[in-house]
Amino acid sequence: MAYEKLQIDVDGAVATITIDNPKANTLAVQVVKELDKAFAEVKRNDLVKAVILTGAGKMFVAGADIGELNQLDALGAVEYARAGQHLMTRIETLNKPVIAAVNGYALGGGCEISMACTLRIASEKAVFGQPEVKLGLIPGFGGTQRLPKLVGLGPALYYLLTGDMIPAEEAYRLGLVNRVVSPDDLMDEAKKVANKIAAVGPVAMKFAKDAAYRGMGMAYTESMRMEADLFGMCFATEDAREGTDAFLNKRPADFKGK
């Protein structure tokens, strides 16, 4: 599929989606639509086991296209927010992990799309933030919901209400990002993590990811019951037999995702 605002490269089991919408890689309406199609495409590709999302140039995503926002009425804004939320949910619930390789500004929708990813690896020059209140707005792509889950309610409210930016090291301290590396090492580190995850049992990876996300919205006893059920379902897969047999025979596992 041809894209105007994205680049998609597949190297082995890892697909890299690069947002390329100069100068700031804003989440314009066209970019949102193309990203939705791109993630649907990688979902269908059984050869892809992990995805990296990054931005071209010195930006990850600097936010929405303010010119487009300026033309919206209330009804149009709701439709725009729902389209963005649909994309974020597609990324978050994808049947394979998505690693955000944040190389620069991740503001507004850029912060939101990074939070929808499974993991976040940041360059030392990365900056996060939800500055919408400075425009008289609030986040519309899930930022008010995901930021508190990642960093806690108190810190989230501080950044949601002040619109202050969050430097990479502070983002790491808060738990917003998983790792901070030098700009030169960013993509190598993201690919290293992606390949490491791509080598594990695909079904087990999906079950673990689903259990963690779904469990956050459940009562403790219910979430533990769900974990036990998914643990049991693993034993109905060929991968579980292959993984344990490979361990016992001291050989690499050859997972088939079945």
N, C-alpha and C positions, 0 to 999 in steps of 0.2 A: 504494500500500500504506500502511495506517495504522500509525503507530508511537506508543508511549506514552512512550518515553524518548529519542526522537530527533526532530530536525527536519531535513527535507531540502528545500533550495531550489535550483532550477536557474535560472541567469541566463545566457542564451546558451549557450556551450559549457562552462560551469563549474558543477558541482554542489557545494553546500556542505552537509556533514553536520555537524550540531551535536548533541553529546551533552548531554542535558538531564535529569539525574537528581539533583535537589537532595538534599543541599546540596553534596556534594563531587564529583558526577559519577562516582561509583565504578563500576567495571566489574562490577556485579552480574551474575548469570547471565542475567537478562532483557536487560540491555544488550548483553552479548556476543552473544546470539541475534539481537537486533534489528540490531546492526551487521553481522553476517554476512549477513542478508537485505538490508540496505541496500546493501552493496557488491556483492552479486549483482545487485541492481536497476540500479545505475549501470553495471555492466559490460555489461549488455544494452542500455543506452541509447546508440545510436550517435551521438546528438546531443551527448552529453557527451564532452568531450575531456580534461578534467582535473577533479580532485576536491580540495576543501579539507576537512580534518577539524579541528574545533575543539570547544571546550566552552562551554556557556552560563554566564553569570555570571562570577565571578572565578576559576574553576577550569578547567583543561583536563581532567585526570582525576587525582584524588588517590590512586588505587590501587584495590585490590579492596575488596569489601564484607567487612570483618573479621568481622561477625556471621555471614555465610555461611561464611567460612573456618573459623570456630570450630566449626562443626557437621560438618565433613568428617572422614571417616576416610581411611586411606591410599588405598584404592581410589577413593573419591569424589574425592580430591585429584588422582589421576592423570587421571581423566576430565575434571575441571575444567581441568587444565593442557592436555590435548590439545584441548579445545574452544577454549581461548584461543589455542593455537598454530595451530590451523586458521584462526582469524580473522586472525591476524598474517600467515600465509602468503598468505591471500586478498588482503590489502591489499598485501603486498610484490610479489606476482606479478600484480597487476591489469593489464589491458591498457591502462591509462592512468595517468599519474602522480598520486600522492596527496601533497598538501602539508599537513603538520601546522602549523596556526596555534596556537602554544602560548601561551595567554593567562594562565596562572597555574601552579599546582602540576601537575607531570607526574611523579608518583611511582609506584613499583612498576609495576603494569600500565599506568599512564599514560605512564611513560617507555618501556615496552616497545612500546606501540602507536605512540608517536611515532617510535621507531626503525624500525618496520616500514614507515613512510611513506617515500616517495621523497625528499622534502626536508623540512626543518624550519625554520620561521621563528618566532622567539621574541620575545615582548614583553620589555622590560627587566625586568619583574617576574616573569618565568617562573623556575621552579625545577625542576630535574630531580633524579632520584635513584632508586636501587634499595635501599630501606631494609629489605628483607625479613629480613635477618639479625637485625635488632633484634626481630623477632617469632619468632625461632627457625626461620625458613624461608629458602628461596632463591627467586629469580625462577622462575616457571613458564611464562611466555609467550614465552620466547626471549631474555630479558635477558642471560643468561650467555653467549649466542652472538653476539648483535648488538652489544653494547657493546664487546667487544674489537675487532671488525671496524671500528667507527667511530672509536674513540679510541686503539687499541693495547692490548696485553695489560697492561702495567704500570699505566697509569691506570685501566683497567677493573677490575683486581683491587683497587686501592685503594678504589674506590667500592663494589664488590660486597662487600668484606670489612668495611668500616667502616660502610656504610650512610649515609655523609655525603651531604648535599645538594649540588647543583651549581648555583650561580647562573647566570643567562643568559650573562653575559660570560665566565665560566669555561667554560661549555658551548661557546661559540663558539671560544674559544682551543683547546679540545681537539678541535674538529671535530665535536662532537655536533650542533651546529646550523649552518645555512648563513648565517643572518643574524639580527641583533638590531635591533629597532626600538622606537620608543615605543609604549606601549599604544594610543594613539589611532590610530596608523598601521598596526597589526598586520593587520587584515582588508584594508585597502586594498593593502598590500604583498603579502599572500598572493594576492589577486585579480589584481594586476598580474603576478605571476610565473605564475599559473595561465593567464591569458589569453595571455601570451607563449608558453608551451609549447603551448597549444591551437592556436596559429597555425602551428606547424611541421607537417611531414609526419607524419601519424599512424603510418604503417608504420615510417618511419625512427625516430621517437621510441621505438616499442616495441622495435625491433631494438637501438637504442643502450642502452636500459634493460636488456634481456635480456642483452646482451653483457657489460655491466658486472657484473651480479649473478652470472651463470654463470661468468664468467672468474675470479672470486675463488676458486672451488673447483677450478680447473684448473691443470695445469702450463703454464708460459709458452708453449711451442711449441704446445700444444693450444689454448690460448686465442687465440693469434694466428691459427691456422688457422680457428677458429670466426669470428673477426672478418672474415677475408677472405671466408668463405662468406656471411656476412650482408651484407657489402658488395656481393657479387655478386648476392644475392637482391634488393637494392634496385633493381637495374637491370631486374628483371623486373616492376616496378611502374609503373603509370601516373603515380604521384606523382613518381618520379624524372625522368621525361621532362618533366612539367609544371614541376617546380622548376627544372630547368636551362634550359628554354625561357623561363620567366618571367624568370630572371636575365639571359639573353642579350638579351631584348627589353625589359628595364627596366620590368617590370610586376609587380604583386603576384601571387604564386602562388595558384592555386585548387585546393588539395589535396582529393582525394576519399577518401583512405584506401584506395586500390586499387593 
